Amino acid sequence: MAQDALTDAAQGKVVVLTGAGVSAESGLATFRDAHGIWARYRIEDVATPEAFARDPVRVLEFYNLRRAQAAAEEVVPNDAHRALARLEREWMGEFLLVTQNVDDLHEQAGSGEALVHMHGELHRSRCQQCGTVVGGLGALSVEMACEACGAVGGMRPNVVWFGEMPVAMDRIHDALEACALFVSIGTSGNVYPAAGFVRAARAAGAYTLELNLEPSQGASSFHQTRQGPASTLVPSFVDALLAGELSL
């Protein structure tokens, strides 16, 4: 049934979810990387609204480090990012790319309007007082004033912290309910609401495929799983899908 839907490009809506495993191949640390930035901080101390209210200096220090890491010269899109940008350009049906990653590697690879950063964007900043979102501010500090409202001390990374609502959930759920194929790439399967997307897609009748370095926590919920590096699996998947040769 899913194969029939996909061969009719006008009806073959594809939703792709990407996670930290995709960015890791470009040199960015994951939550569980023993040698990365996260290893030096507790999530509760740097990635919640309460942490920012309690110790904004520490929180901003952490995100300034993450921003500097993401902007390093050697951190560039890999073949998985480029393949997904190609899929957006060439797929004749509807397409939505949802990423849990806050870096801009998908954009650098060429992804455009079909991209949703459900956990926000690291390279943009938001004023807690007036909600203005801006880019290009560089390192944030508690002395920084909002250019829009003038408030001092409220500039924060434009990322979704634990306990906050992810971005564009209505758009994502609408896409999941209408898709013929749902693909999860490089995710651990233990962070909600993204971990529940596979069940929502299956309930709507979609075929579900996981591409991951190792089986995720939710691997049993997928129709099919494939193990290997995203930079290898994703280009092969995109080639097969665009050629109408995807084996489901």
C-alpha positions as CSV (number, residue, x, y, z in Angstrom):
1,M,0.0,0.0,0.0
2,A,2.8,2.4,0.9
3,Q,4.7,1.5,-2.3
4,D,1.5,2.3,-4.3
5,A,1.3,5.7,-2.7
6,L,4.9,6.5,-3.3
7,T,4.8,5.6,-7.0
8,D,2.1,8.3,-7.4
9,A,4.3,11.3,-6.7
10,A,1.3,13.6,-6.4
11,Q,0.1,11.6,-3.4
12,G,3.4,10.5,-1.9
13,K,4.0,12.8,1.0
14,V,7.3,12.1,2.7
15,V,8.2,13.2,6.2
16,V,11.8,12.8,7.4
17,L,13.0,13.3,10.9
18,T,16.7,13.9,11.7
19,G,18.5,13.8,15.0
20,A,21.9,14.2,16.5
21,G,23.4,11.2,14.7
22,V,23.3,13.2,11.4
23,S,25.2,16.2,12.8
24,A,27.6,13.9,14.7
25,E,29.1,12.8,11.4
26,S,29.9,16.5,10.7
27,G,31.8,16.7,14.0
28,L,29.2,18.0,16.5
29,A,28.9,16.3,19.9
30,T,25.7,14.5,20.8
31,F,24.1,14.5,24.2
32,R,25.9,11.2,25.0
33,D,29.3,12.0,23.6
34,A,31.7,11.3,26.4
35,H,34.2,13.8,25.1
36,G,31.8,16.6,24.0
37,I,30.5,19.8,25.6
38,W,27.6,18.0,27.1
39,A,29.9,15.9,29.2
40,R,30.9,19.0,31.2
41,Y,27.4,20.2,32.0
42,R,24.2,18.7,33.5
43,I,21.1,19.2,31.2
44,E,19.2,20.5,34.3
45,D,21.8,23.2,34.8
46,V,21.9,24.6,31.2
47,A,18.9,23.5,29.2
48,T,15.8,24.5,31.1
49,P,14.0,27.9,31.7
50,E,14.6,27.4,35.4
51,A,18.3,27.1,34.8
52,F,18.4,30.4,32.9
53,A,16.4,32.1,35.6
54,R,18.8,30.8,38.3
55,D,22.1,31.2,36.6
56,P,21.9,33.0,33.2
57,V,25.7,33.4,33.0
58,R,26.3,29.7,33.1
59,V,23.6,29.0,30.6
60,L,24.9,31.6,28.1
61,E,28.4,30.3,28.6
62,F,27.2,26.8,27.6
63,Y,25.4,28.0,24.5
64,N,28.2,30.3,23.5
65,L,30.5,27.2,23.5
66,R,28.0,25.2,21.5
67,R,27.6,28.1,19.0
68,A,31.4,28.3,18.6
69,Q,31.7,24.6,18.1
70,A,29.0,24.6,15.4
71,A,30.7,27.5,13.6
72,A,34.1,25.8,13.5
73,E,35.7,25.7,10.1
74,E,35.9,21.9,10.0
75,V,32.1,21.5,10.8
76,V,30.5,21.2,7.4
77,P,27.4,19.4,6.0
78,N,28.0,15.7,5.2
79,D,26.5,13.5,2.5
80,A,23.4,12.9,4.5
81,H,22.6,16.6,4.7
82,R,23.3,17.0,1.0
83,A,21.1,14.1,0.0
84,L,18.1,15.4,2.0
85,A,18.5,18.8,0.3
86,R,18.5,17.0,-3.0
87,L,15.3,15.1,-2.0
88,E,13.6,18.4,-1.2
89,R,14.5,19.8,-4.7
90,E,13.7,16.7,-6.7
91,W,10.8,14.9,-5.0
92,M,7.6,15.6,-7.0
93,G,5.2,15.0,-4.1
94,E,5.0,16.9,-0.8
95,F,8.0,16.8,1.5
96,L,8.8,17.9,5.0
97,L,12.1,17.7,6.8
98,V,11.8,17.9,10.6
99,T,15.1,18.2,12.5
100,Q,15.7,18.0,16.2
101,N,19.1,19.6,15.6
102,V,19.7,23.2,16.4
103,D,22.7,23.7,14.1
104,D,22.3,25.1,10.6
105,L,24.0,22.2,8.6
106,H,20.7,21.4,6.8
107,E,20.5,25.0,5.6
108,Q,24.2,25.0,4.6
109,A,23.5,21.9,2.5
110,G,20.7,23.6,0.6
111,S,17.5,22.6,2.5
112,G,14.9,25.4,2.3
113,E,11.2,26.0,3.0
114,A,10.5,22.3,3.7
115,L,12.8,22.4,6.8
116,V,11.4,22.7,10.3
117,H,13.7,23.1,13.3
118,M,11.4,21.7,16.0
119,H,13.9,22.4,18.8
120,G,14.9,25.9,17.6
121,E,18.0,27.4,16.0
122,L,21.3,27.8,17.8
123,H,22.5,30.6,15.6
124,R,19.5,32.8,16.4
125,S,18.7,34.6,19.6
126,R,15.4,35.6,21.3
127,C,14.5,38.3,23.7
128,Q,12.6,36.9,26.7
129,Q,10.8,40.3,27.2
130,C,9.4,41.0,23.7
131,G,9.9,37.8,21.8
132,T,12.0,39.4,19.0
133,V,14.2,36.8,17.2
134,V,17.4,37.9,15.6
135,G,20.5,36.3,14.1
136,G,24.2,37.3,14.0
137,L,24.6,38.5,17.5
138,G,27.5,36.2,18.3
139,A,28.3,35.4,21.9
140,L,25.4,36.4,24.3
141,S,25.9,38.0,27.7
142,V,23.7,39.2,30.5
143,E,24.8,42.8,29.7
144,M,23.4,42.6,26.2
145,A,20.3,44.7,25.4
146,C,17.5,43.8,23.0
147,E,17.8,45.9,19.9
148,A,14.0,46.0,19.7
149,C,12.7,46.8,23.2
150,G,15.9,47.8,25.0
151,A,15.6,45.2,27.8
152,V,18.9,44.1,29.3
153,G,19.6,40.6,30.5
154,G,16.8,38.8,28.6
155,M,18.6,37.7,25.4
156,R,18.7,33.9,25.2
157,P,19.4,31.3,22.5
158,N,16.4,30.7,20.2
159,V,16.3,27.0,21.2
160,V,13.6,24.9,22.8
161,W,14.6,24.0,26.4
162,F,13.3,21.0,28.3
163,G,9.8,21.9,29.5
164,E,9.1,24.2,26.5
165,M,6.9,23.5,23.5
166,P,8.7,22.5,20.3
167,V,8.2,24.6,17.2
168,A,5.6,24.1,14.5
169,M,3.9,21.1,16.1
170,D,0.6,21.7,14.2
171,R,2.5,21.6,10.9
172,I,4.4,18.5,11.9
173,H,1.3,16.6,13.0
174,D,-0.6,17.6,9.9
175,A,2.2,16.2,7.8
176,L,2.4,13.0,9.8
177,E,-1.3,12.4,9.4
178,A,-1.0,12.8,5.6
179,C,2.3,11.1,4.8
180,A,2.9,7.9,2.9
181,L,6.4,7.4,4.1
182,F,8.0,8.4,7.4
183,V,11.8,8.1,7.8
184,S,13.7,8.7,11.0
185,I,17.5,9.2,10.7
186,G,20.1,9.4,13.4
187,T,17.8,9.7,16.4
188,S,17.9,7.9,19.8
189,G,14.1,7.5,20.0
190,N,13.9,8.6,23.7
191,V,13.1,12.3,23.4
192,Y,9.5,13.2,23.1
193,P,7.5,14.4,21.2
194,A,9.7,13.3,18.3
195,A,10.0,9.7,19.6
196,G,6.2,9.4,19.1
197,F,6.2,10.5,15.5
198,V,6.6,6.9,14.2
199,R,3.5,5.7,15.9
200,A,1.5,8.7,14.7
201,A,2.7,8.0,11.1
202,R,1.9,4.3,11.3
203,A,-1.6,5.1,12.7
204,A,-2.2,7.2,9.7
205,G,-1.2,4.4,7.3
206,A,2.4,5.4,6.4
207,Y,5.2,3.1,5.9
208,T,8.0,3.7,8.5
209,L,11.7,3.3,8.0
210,E,14.6,3.9,10.5
211,L,18.1,4.7,9.3
212,N,20.4,4.7,12.3
213,L,23.9,3.8,13.4
214,E,22.3,1.3,15.8
215,P,18.7,0.5,16.6
216,S,17.0,3.3,18.5
217,Q,14.9,2.8,21.6
218,G,11.8,2.8,19.4
219,A,13.2,0.6,16.6
220,S,10.5,-2.0,17.1
221,S,7.8,0.5,16.1
222,F,9.2,0.8,12.5
223,H,8.3,-1.4,9.6
224,Q,11.9,-1.6,8.6
225,T,15.3,-0.6,10.1
226,R,18.7,-0.2,8.5
227,Q,21.9,0.2,10.4
228,G,24.9,2.2,9.3
229,P,26.4,5.7,9.1
230,A,23.8,8.3,7.9
231,S,26.3,9.7,5.4
232,T,26.1,6.2,3.7
233,L,22.6,5.2,4.2
234,V,20.8,8.4,3.4
235,P,22.3,9.0,-0.1
236,S,21.4,5.4,-1.0
237,F,17.9,5.8,0.3
238,V,17.4,9.1,-1.6
239,D,18.7,7.6,-4.8
240,A,16.3,4.7,-4.5
241,L,13.3,6.8,-3.6
242,L,13.8,9.2,-6.5
243,A,14.4,6.4,-8.9
244,G,11.2,4.6,-7.7
245,E,13.3,1.7,-6.6
246,L,12.9,1.9,-2.8
247,S,12.4,-1.6,-1.4
248,L,9.6,-1.5,1.2
